[in-house]
Amino acid sequence: MTASERPKLIYVAMRHPRYSHETFIKRWRQHAALGMRQPRWRNVARYLHCDRIDGLSASVPTTDCDGVAVVVYRSETARQAHIADESARRTMKQDELDTFAQPVANMAVLLIEHVERPAPLDGFRMFMFWPAGSTDHPLARYAELLQRADVGWTRNEAADRVGAWDCPRVDELSSATIEPLRALSSRIAQLAGHADAFQREEPRLVLTRTVVLHDVT
């Protein structure tokens, strides 16, 4: 396993109050289509929309959102060129106002990915978002569980804060079917339930169905 040299952006998508979850997903796709029409899109290698679905264990700590987006740039040079395009940036920020409850940058983090166990891009994906201030203690408690899980696993370590969100690590667990992720969420809930002294450091989960919108890799 080696760290990827391609910067990776993950953001949590929360709908504008005017939308239901279902209508937001359609509006989010429109926002994505607008972004992919911009000339700067040549800098992007991969773009995923991961739509939130039900199915997590009832007692597991969760993140309240409608989905999670994954953007992988071709290189750091490409990422810098992408954000330097002021015209496209203004266009997308204006469209964000009609799409999301808050600017994307408020819930985005730039990451370096470490693929521990490869898995297909599509299918189902469960995200574990680690809160600010997480220490080695809770991370170590989950390490064996994640190492033994029969699902794909990508460990993402924060490279830089894009906006206000301080999220030091995001784990992605993926599977062609939903059942292994449901079972894993139950085991995570058991660990979290036995960690009262460290409750604020427990990861927050989101279960999603992955839609591959762009992939040139």
C-alpha positions in Angstrom: 0.0 0.0 0.0 1.3 3.4 -1.0 -0.1 6.9 -0.7 -1.7 8.3 -3.8 0.0 11.3 -5.4 -3.4 12.6 -6.6 -5.1 15.1 -4.3 -8.6 14.0 -3.2 -11.4 16.3 -2.1 -14.4 14.9 -0.1 -17.3 17.1 0.8 -20.5 16.3 2.7 -23.6 17.5 0.8 -26.5 19.0 2.7 -29.6 20.1 0.8 -31.0 23.6 0.6 -34.2 23.8 2.8 -36.4 24.1 -0.3 -35.6 20.5 -1.4 -36.7 17.1 -0.1 -33.9 14.5 -0.2 -35.2 13.1 -3.4 -35.5 16.4 -5.2 -32.1 17.4 -3.9 -30.4 14.4 -5.5 -31.7 15.6 -8.9 -30.6 19.1 -8.2 -27.2 17.9 -7.1 -26.8 16.0 -10.4 -27.5 19.3 -12.2 -24.9 21.0 -10.2 -22.4 18.3 -11.1 -23.3 18.5 -14.8 -22.6 22.3 -14.7 -19.2 21.6 -13.1 -18.3 19.0 -15.7 -19.1 21.4 -18.5 -16.4 23.9 -17.3 -13.1 23.9 -19.2 -11.3 23.3 -15.9 -12.8 19.9 -15.6 -9.8 18.5 -17.6 -8.0 18.6 -14.2 -10.3 16.0 -12.6 -9.6 12.3 -12.8 -12.6 11.0 -10.9 -15.9 12.3 -9.6 -18.3 10.3 -7.5 -21.7 11.2 -6.0 -22.5 9.0 -3.0 -26.2 9.3 -2.2 -27.2 8.7 1.4 -29.4 5.7 2.0 -30.9 4.0 5.1 -29.5 0.8 6.5 -27.1 1.6 9.3 -27.4 0.1 12.7 -29.8 2.3 14.7 -27.3 2.9 17.5 -24.3 3.9 15.4 -23.2 7.6 15.5 -24.1 9.2 12.2 -23.5 12.4 10.2 -26.7 14.2 9.1 -26.4 14.8 5.4 -27.9 13.9 2.0 -24.7 12.6 0.4 -21.0 12.7 0.0 -19.0 13.8 -3.0 -15.5 12.5 -3.9 -13.3 14.5 -6.3 -9.9 13.2 -7.3 -7.6 15.5 -9.2 -5.0 14.3 -11.8 -2.2 15.9 -9.8 -1.4 18.7 -7.4 -0.5 20.9 -10.4 -3.9 20.1 -11.9 -5.7 20.9 -8.6 -4.0 24.3 -8.5 -5.0 25.0 -12.1 -8.5 24.0 -11.2 -9.0 26.4 -8.3 -7.2 29.2 -10.3 -10.0 29.4 -12.8 -11.9 32.3 -11.3 -14.7 32.3 -13.9 -15.6 28.7 -13.3 -15.2 29.3 -9.6 -17.7 32.1 -9.6 -20.2 30.1 -11.7 -20.1 27.1 -9.3 -20.3 29.2 -6.1 -23.3 30.9 -7.4 -25.0 27.6 -8.2 -24.1 26.3 -4.8 -26.4 29.0 -3.3 -29.4 27.3 -4.9 -28.3 23.7 -4.3 -26.8 23.4 -0.8 -27.7 24.5 2.7 -24.2 26.1 3.0 -21.1 26.6 0.8 -19.4 23.4 -0.2 -16.1 24.6 1.3 -17.6 24.6 4.8 -17.9 20.8 4.7 -15.0 19.9 2.5 -11.5 18.4 3.3 -8.5 17.8 1.1 -7.0 14.4 1.6 -4.2 12.0 0.7 -5.6 8.5 0.1 -4.1 5.2 1.1 -5.9 2.2 -0.6 -5.7 -0.6 1.9 -8.0 -3.0 0.0 -9.1 -2.2 -3.5 -12.8 -2.5 -4.5 -15.0 -1.5 -7.5 -16.0 2.2 -7.6 -19.7 1.6 -7.9 -21.9 -0.3 -5.5 -22.3 0.8 -1.8 -19.9 2.9 0.2 -19.9 3.7 4.0 -17.9 6.7 5.2 -16.4 7.1 8.6 -15.7 10.8 9.4 -13.4 11.3 12.3 -13.9 14.4 14.4 -11.3 17.1 15.2 -9.1 16.1 18.0 -9.2 12.4 17.4 -6.3 10.7 19.2 -4.5 7.4 18.6 -6.6 5.7 21.2 -10.0 5.5 19.3 -8.2 5.0 16.0 -6.4 2.0 17.4 -9.6 0.5 18.8 -11.1 0.4 15.2 -7.9 -0.7 13.4 -8.3 -4.4 13.8 -12.0 -4.3 12.9 -11.2 -2.4 9.7 -8.2 -4.6 8.8 -10.4 -7.8 9.1 -13.6 -6.5 7.4 -14.5 -8.2 4.2 -15.0 -5.0 2.3 -12.9 -2.5 0.3 -11.1 0.0 2.4 -9.5 3.3 1.6 -7.9 5.3 4.4 -7.9 9.1 3.8 -5.7 11.4 5.8 -6.3 15.1 5.8 -3.8 17.1 3.8 -5.3 20.6 4.2 -8.5 22.3 5.5 -10.4 23.7 2.6 -12.8 25.7 4.7 -14.2 25.6 8.2 -14.4 21.9 8.6 -11.7 20.2 10.7 -11.8 16.5 9.8 -8.5 14.7 10.2 -9.4 11.4 8.6 -12.1 9.8 6.5 -12.3 6.0 6.0 -14.2 4.7 3.0 -15.6 1.1 3.2 -17.1 -0.2 0.0 -18.9 -3.3 -1.2 -20.9 -4.5 -4.2 -23.8 -5.4 -1.9 -25.1 -3.6 1.1 -25.1 -6.5 3.6 -21.4 -6.5 4.6 -21.5 -2.8 5.3 -24.7 -3.1 7.4 -22.9 -5.9 9.4 -19.8 -3.7 9.8 -21.9 -0.8 11.1 -23.3 -3.0 13.8 -19.8 -4.0 15.0 -18.8 -0.3 14.9 -21.9 0.5 17.0 -20.8 -2.0 19.6 -17.3 -0.4 19.8 -18.8 3.1 20.0 -21.2 1.9 22.7 -18.3 0.7 24.9 -16.4 4.0 24.7 -18.2 6.4 26.9 -15.0 8.1 28.0 -14.1 8.7 24.4 -17.5 9.4 22.9 -16.6 12.7 21.4 -13.8 11.0 19.5 -16.0 8.3 17.9 -16.4 8.4 14.1 -19.7 9.5 12.5 -21.0 7.2 9.7 -22.9 7.7 6.4 -24.1 4.8 4.3 -24.4 5.6 0.6 -25.0 4.2 -2.9 -22.2 5.3 -5.2 -22.8 6.9 -8.7 -19.7 7.2 -10.9 -20.1 10.5 -12.8 -16.6 10.8 -14.2 -13.6 8.4 -14.2 -10.6 8.5 -16.6 -8.4 6.2 -14.5 
